[in-house]
Amino acid sequence: MGSPYMEFAKLRSGAKYNLATSGIMSYPLADLPVRIEALEINGPTVYGYAPLQERIAAYNGVSPDCVLKADGTSLANHLAMAATFDPGDEVLIEHPTYELLESAALYLGADLRRFERRFEDRFRIDPGEVERQITRRTKLIILTNLHNPSGAYADEATMQAVGEIAKAHGARMLVDEVYLETFYGRRPRPAFHLGDHFLVTSSLTKAFGLSGLRCGWVLCSPELADRMWRINDLYAATPAHPAELLSVIALDHLDKIAARAKRLLDQNRKSMDAFLGSRADLDFHRTSEGTIVFPRLRKGSVDDFLQMLREKYETSAVPGRFFDMPQHFRIGIGGDPEMTRIGFERLSLALDEYG
Ligand SMILES: Cc1ncc(COP(=O)(O)O)c(C=O)c1O
């Protein structure tokens, strides 16, 4: 068991002009107002560190007992799945999706079914399609919002409609909202507010450049949170306390961190729009939020093209085969603006050569 995508991301996606990452570039520790004396190695954390529980709860407009702090959205997703289905249970997941969600569900013994989000339909969630694919055996529906890989946004009415279908079948909803954080001050409320058959996962990783803090969470009913704290004992037991302290400081200064991320994204979106507007060899849906876009190459092999792009133009993007859509590739715009601008230039040159 493992994740082919994560192996690619860690070992084979690096390049001078890296358009393969999906998060905002690192926020420098030096820009956080922190003194070394304010940090401590060990702390009073038992099932959560109260000051951090309170901040995550306030940020999401929920009560602290509805917050399960986890090591990143990654562990949050794993815990949410482990607490909501047993091996052999049926789980309904969007397709395409973030590969780790499928791998984690399979690792936990899920009998996976899929519902389609179609390129022709702008990767929209179609509740009718969910209704066709759900069965009486379905225990959990899993999706991402914003959608990875396409960046498509599903509004609250859509979430509500799918949530009703889940409820009528006795299933729960797991919504990974890690990219919804990129709405910053205009972020819609987390889907957990639609009912406690919703579990929402997220973190400070993607939208704020704070991956190293591993500050992730699940929003869920207090009963489920209790169950997950006990499961978390098997995986992670006690968190790194310095990271908890730094996460508290980050959440206290999130407006400033968000403003830097937003400036960067606004700049990079201009480079992306100029690039997309100039290409007749790609089919694509523009996104107005988020950090990613998922164009389709009209002719040729994406794998061959991306290999040439990396070897000759020192530029990387993510092959669509990791999302089961081999004619597509995913471009990320969370990097340094100058690096991103040159990356798009090189992408254009490579496409011209490949065409
Ligand atoms: C949809 C989705 N969820 C979770 C993660 C991982 O998030 P974290 O770094 O918070 O564990 C990613 C990373 O690419 C992702 O795309």
PDBQT file of the ligand as one rigid body, heavy atoms in Angstrom, charges set to zero:
ROOT
HETATM    1  C1  LIG A 401      -7.447  17.687  -1.421  1.00  0.00    +0.000 C 
HETATM    2  C2  LIG A 401      -6.225  17.610  -0.556  1.00  0.00    +0.000 A 
HETATM    3  N1  LIG A 401      -6.357  17.277   0.733  1.00  0.00    +0.000 NA
HETATM    4  C3  LIG A 401      -5.293  17.216   1.558  1.00  0.00    +0.000 A 
HETATM    5  C4  LIG A 401      -4.019  17.482   1.109  1.00  0.00    +0.000 A 
HETATM    6  C5  LIG A 401      -2.877  17.411   2.073  1.00  0.00    +0.000 C 
HETATM    7  O1  LIG A 401      -3.030  18.428   3.007  1.00  0.00    +0.000 OA
HETATM    8  P1  LIG A 401      -2.113  18.583   4.305  1.00  0.00    +0.000 P 
HETATM    9  O2  LIG A 401      -0.789  19.104   3.857  1.00  0.00    +0.000 OA
HETATM   10  O3  LIG A 401      -2.861  19.538   5.153  1.00  0.00    +0.000 OA
HETATM   11  O4  LIG A 401      -1.978  17.238   4.934  1.00  0.00    +0.000 OA
HETATM   12  C6  LIG A 401      -3.828  17.828  -0.236  1.00  0.00    +0.000 A 
HETATM   13  C7  LIG A 401      -2.468  18.070  -0.755  1.00  0.00    +0.000 C 
HETATM   14  O5  LIG A 401      -2.214  18.141  -1.923  1.00  0.00    +0.000 OA
HETATM   15  C8  LIG A 401      -4.959  17.898  -1.076  1.00  0.00    +0.000 A 
HETATM   16  O6  LIG A 401      -4.825  18.242  -2.364  1.00  0.00    +0.000 OA
ENDROOT
TORSDOF 0
